[in-house]
Amino acid sequence: QVQLVESGGGLVQAGGSLRLSCAASGRTFSTYVMGWFRQAPGKEREFVAAISSSGGGTYYSDSAKGRFTISRDNAKNTVYLQMNSLKPEDTAVYYCQAGASVYALRSLRPDYWGQGTQVTVSS
């Protein structure tokens, strides 16, 4: 069982930055592919980014590529999402997710996910 707790969301102006964190419980954190997805009001869930268990591979949606950076610290059981050049269309609840493969996370079929953290970008 893995529990995921996100933090770091908030209100930011367009062009600003936020860093989301996701703290995971359990001793098996380093075996999971970790990632983020988001959901805006009235919209479908959207894959944002994923990182391999070792941290050697990173994967992004087209909307996140070049602006967001995913990283992880296996010693701290934490995954991060650095978001720069934020746009109003990035406004959403951001969820941390954990799974067995990048494919599973891209398909939004994780084994575990958190409660989410709200990100609001004002224009």
Disulfide bonds with the S-S distance in Angstrom:
Cys22-Cys96 2.13
